[in-house]
Amino acid sequence: MYGITEVPALFLATTIVEFRMRNEATVATKSQVVQWLRDGLVPSDLDDFIESLAGRAIGSLCGQKLMVKTEARKYRLTDSQ
């Protein structure tokens, strides 16, 4: 049986953030994103710091037009009006 043995940290982070926003929060701050990643990932398994990964996840979701900045340090998914 063959499968994926390693998933990129950014993929996991963006998946966690999108899931949590769809299920728990229409608007989130970077601090909330950091906490979600701390809750869902094992920091010792990551090459990046959680804070850096949170910023990269937000940037990735914004770049994909899945998330937008609503005001200073607040973000929402584009389909949650």
mmCIF file of the C-alpha atoms, coordinates in Angstrom:
data_MODEL
# 
_entry.id   MODEL 
# 
loop_
_atom_site.group_PDB 
_atom_site.id 
_atom_site.type_symbol 
_atom_site.label_atom_id 
_atom_site.label_alt_id 
_atom_site.label_comp_id 
_atom_site.label_asym_id 
_atom_site.label_entity_id 
_atom_site.label_seq_id 
_atom_site.pdbx_PDB_ins_code 
_atom_site.Cartn_x 
_atom_site.Cartn_y 
_atom_site.Cartn_z 
_atom_site.occupancy 
_atom_site.B_iso_or_equiv 
_atom_site.pdbx_formal_charge 
_atom_site.auth_seq_id 
_atom_site.auth_comp_id 
_atom_site.auth_asym_id 
_atom_site.auth_atom_id 
_atom_site.pdbx_PDB_model_num 
ATOM 1  C CA . MET A 1 1  ? 0.000   0.000  0.000  1.00 0.00 ? 1  MET A CA 1 
ATOM 2  C CA . TYR A 1 2  ? 1.422   3.357  -1.032 1.00 0.00 ? 2  TYR A CA 1 
ATOM 3  C CA . GLY A 1 3  ? 0.337   6.785  0.084  1.00 0.00 ? 3  GLY A CA 1 
ATOM 4  C CA . ILE A 1 4  ? 1.416   10.266 0.910  1.00 0.00 ? 4  ILE A CA 1 
ATOM 5  C CA . THR A 1 5  ? 3.933   10.191 3.709  1.00 0.00 ? 5  THR A CA 1 
ATOM 6  C CA . GLU A 1 6  ? 4.505   13.908 3.990  1.00 0.00 ? 6  GLU A CA 1 
ATOM 7  C CA . VAL A 1 7  ? 2.165   16.819 3.314  1.00 0.00 ? 7  VAL A CA 1 
ATOM 8  C CA . PRO A 1 8  ? 3.573   20.337 2.861  1.00 0.00 ? 8  PRO A CA 1 
ATOM 9  C CA . ALA A 1 9  ? 3.050   22.529 5.926  1.00 0.00 ? 9  ALA A CA 1 
ATOM 10 C CA . LEU A 1 10 ? 1.520   25.363 3.897  1.00 0.00 ? 10 LEU A CA 1 
ATOM 11 C CA . PHE A 1 11 ? -1.107  23.015 2.437  1.00 0.00 ? 11 PHE A CA 1 
ATOM 12 C CA . LEU A 1 12 ? -2.040  21.800 5.918  1.00 0.00 ? 12 LEU A CA 1 
ATOM 13 C CA . ALA A 1 13 ? -2.126  25.349 7.272  1.00 0.00 ? 13 ALA A CA 1 
ATOM 14 C CA . THR A 1 14 ? -4.378  26.712 4.526  1.00 0.00 ? 14 THR A CA 1 
ATOM 15 C CA . THR A 1 15 ? -6.694  23.711 4.902  1.00 0.00 ? 15 THR A CA 1 
ATOM 16 C CA . ILE A 1 16 ? -6.960  24.236 8.667  1.00 0.00 ? 16 ILE A CA 1 
ATOM 17 C CA . VAL A 1 17 ? -7.606  27.971 8.299  1.00 0.00 ? 17 VAL A CA 1 
ATOM 18 C CA . GLU A 1 18 ? -10.239 27.564 5.594  1.00 0.00 ? 18 GLU A CA 1 
ATOM 19 C CA . PHE A 1 19 ? -11.992 24.790 7.556  1.00 0.00 ? 19 PHE A CA 1 
ATOM 20 C CA . ARG A 1 20 ? -12.045 26.758 10.816 1.00 0.00 ? 20 ARG A CA 1 
ATOM 21 C CA . MET A 1 21 ? -13.329 29.899 9.087  1.00 0.00 ? 21 MET A CA 1 
ATOM 22 C CA . ARG A 1 22 ? -16.116 28.012 7.324  1.00 0.00 ? 22 ARG A CA 1 
ATOM 23 C CA . ASN A 1 23 ? -17.193 26.307 10.553 1.00 0.00 ? 23 ASN A CA 1 
ATOM 24 C CA . GLU A 1 24 ? -16.434 28.746 13.364 1.00 0.00 ? 24 GLU A CA 1 
ATOM 25 C CA . ALA A 1 25 ? -15.684 32.309 12.322 1.00 0.00 ? 25 ALA A CA 1 
ATOM 26 C CA . THR A 1 26 ? -16.828 34.575 9.518  1.00 0.00 ? 26 THR A CA 1 
ATOM 27 C CA . VAL A 1 27 ? -13.999 36.982 10.345 1.00 0.00 ? 27 VAL A CA 1 
ATOM 28 C CA . ALA A 1 28 ? -10.619 36.064 11.795 1.00 0.00 ? 28 ALA A CA 1 
ATOM 29 C CA . THR A 1 29 ? -7.511  37.875 12.952 1.00 0.00 ? 29 THR A CA 1 
ATOM 30 C CA . LYS A 1 30 ? -3.965  36.673 12.418 1.00 0.00 ? 30 LYS A CA 1 
ATOM 31 C CA . SER A 1 31 ? -3.837  35.879 16.151 1.00 0.00 ? 31 SER A CA 1 
ATOM 32 C CA . GLN A 1 32 ? -6.802  33.526 15.740 1.00 0.00 ? 32 GLN A CA 1 
ATOM 33 C CA . VAL A 1 33 ? -5.129  31.883 12.753 1.00 0.00 ? 33 VAL A CA 1 
ATOM 34 C CA . VAL A 1 34 ? -1.954  31.363 14.803 1.00 0.00 ? 34 VAL A CA 1 
ATOM 35 C CA . GLN A 1 35 ? -3.989  29.742 17.583 1.00 0.00 ? 35 GLN A CA 1 
ATOM 36 C CA . TRP A 1 36 ? -5.811  27.451 15.146 1.00 0.00 ? 36 TRP A CA 1 
ATOM 37 C CA . LEU A 1 37 ? -2.477  26.295 13.745 1.00 0.00 ? 37 LEU A CA 1 
ATOM 38 C CA . ARG A 1 38 ? -1.083  25.729 17.234 1.00 0.00 ? 38 ARG A CA 1 
ATOM 39 C CA . ASP A 1 39 ? -4.167  23.632 18.018 1.00 0.00 ? 39 ASP A CA 1 
ATOM 40 C CA . GLY A 1 40 ? -3.928  21.589 14.826 1.00 0.00 ? 40 GLY A CA 1 
ATOM 41 C CA . LEU A 1 41 ? -0.232  21.136 14.121 1.00 0.00 ? 41 LEU A CA 1 
ATOM 42 C CA . VAL A 1 42 ? 2.752   19.759 16.004 1.00 0.00 ? 42 VAL A CA 1 
ATOM 43 C CA . PRO A 1 43 ? 5.299   22.618 16.004 1.00 0.00 ? 43 PRO A CA 1 
ATOM 44 C CA . SER A 1 44 ? 8.279   20.264 16.305 1.00 0.00 ? 44 SER A CA 1 
ATOM 45 C CA . ASP A 1 45 ? 7.289   18.714 12.952 1.00 0.00 ? 45 ASP A CA 1 
ATOM 46 C CA . LEU A 1 46 ? 7.469   22.075 11.167 1.00 0.00 ? 46 LEU A CA 1 
ATOM 47 C CA . ASP A 1 47 ? 10.425  23.835 9.623  1.00 0.00 ? 47 ASP A CA 1 
ATOM 48 C CA . ASP A 1 48 ? 8.706   27.209 10.034 1.00 0.00 ? 48 ASP A CA 1 
ATOM 49 C CA . PHE A 1 49 ? 7.558   29.066 13.093 1.00 0.00 ? 49 PHE A CA 1 
ATOM 50 C CA . ILE A 1 50 ? 3.787   28.950 13.529 1.00 0.00 ? 50 ILE A CA 1 
ATOM 51 C CA . GLU A 1 51 ? 3.539   32.765 13.242 1.00 0.00 ? 51 GLU A CA 1 
ATOM 52 C CA . SER A 1 52 ? 5.381   32.714 9.932  1.00 0.00 ? 52 SER A CA 1 
ATOM 53 C CA . LEU A 1 53 ? 3.268   29.835 8.679  1.00 0.00 ? 53 LEU A CA 1 
ATOM 54 C CA . ALA A 1 54 ? 0.097   31.725 9.647  1.00 0.00 ? 54 ALA A CA 1 
ATOM 55 C CA . GLY A 1 55 ? 1.219   34.705 7.578  1.00 0.00 ? 55 GLY A CA 1 
ATOM 56 C CA . ARG A 1 56 ? 2.048   32.466 4.635  1.00 0.00 ? 56 ARG A CA 1 
ATOM 57 C CA . ALA A 1 57 ? -1.331  30.710 4.899  1.00 0.00 ? 57 ALA A CA 1 
ATOM 58 C CA . ILE A 1 58 ? -3.194  34.035 4.951  1.00 0.00 ? 58 ILE A CA 1 
ATOM 59 C CA . GLY A 1 59 ? -1.119  35.272 2.009  1.00 0.00 ? 59 GLY A CA 1 
ATOM 60 C CA . SER A 1 60 ? -1.775  32.083 0.075  1.00 0.00 ? 60 SER A CA 1 
ATOM 61 C CA . LEU A 1 61 ? -5.533  32.189 0.663  1.00 0.00 ? 61 LEU A CA 1 
ATOM 62 C CA . CYS A 1 62 ? -5.628  35.889 -0.299 1.00 0.00 ? 62 CYS A CA 1 
ATOM 63 C CA . GLY A 1 63 ? -3.538  35.148 -3.400 1.00 0.00 ? 63 GLY A CA 1 
ATOM 64 C CA . GLN A 1 64 ? -6.011  32.446 -4.420 1.00 0.00 ? 64 GLN A CA 1 
ATOM 65 C CA . LYS A 1 65 ? -8.851  34.961 -3.893 1.00 0.00 ? 65 LYS A CA 1 
ATOM 66 C CA . LEU A 1 66 ? -10.371 32.701 -1.220 1.00 0.00 ? 66 LEU A CA 1 
ATOM 67 C CA . MET A 1 67 ? -9.821  35.263 1.539  1.00 0.00 ? 67 MET A CA 1 
ATOM 68 C CA . VAL A 1 68 ? -9.815  39.062 1.665  1.00 0.00 ? 68 VAL A CA 1 
ATOM 69 C CA . LYS A 1 69 ? -8.659  41.603 4.194  1.00 0.00 ? 69 LYS A CA 1 
ATOM 70 C CA . THR A 1 70 ? -11.680 43.441 5.599  1.00 0.00 ? 70 THR A CA 1 
ATOM 71 C CA . GLU A 1 71 ? -9.888  45.927 7.831  1.00 0.00 ? 71 GLU A CA 1 
ATOM 72 C CA . ALA A 1 72 ? -6.660  46.165 9.785  1.00 0.00 ? 72 ALA A CA 1 
ATOM 73 C CA . ARG A 1 73 ? -5.631  42.623 10.767 1.00 0.00 ? 73 ARG A CA 1 
ATOM 74 C CA . LYS A 1 74 ? -9.023  41.074 9.982  1.00 0.00 ? 74 LYS A CA 1 
ATOM 75 C CA . TYR A 1 75 ? -9.809  38.632 7.200  1.00 0.00 ? 75 TYR A CA 1 
ATOM 76 C CA . ARG A 1 76 ? -12.857 36.816 5.841  1.00 0.00 ? 76 ARG A CA 1 
ATOM 77 C CA . LEU A 1 77 ? -13.487 34.186 3.205  1.00 0.00 ? 77 LEU A CA 1 
ATOM 78 C CA . THR A 1 78 ? -14.651 35.675 -0.079 1.00 0.00 ? 78 THR A CA 1 
ATOM 79 C CA . ASP A 1 79 ? -17.853 33.618 -0.185 1.00 0.00 ? 79 ASP A CA 1 
ATOM 80 C CA . SER A 1 80 ? -18.959 34.505 3.373  1.00 0.00 ? 80 SER A CA 1 
ATOM 81 C CA . GLN A 1 81 ? -20.668 37.858 2.957  1.00 0.00 ? 81 GLN A CA 1 
# 
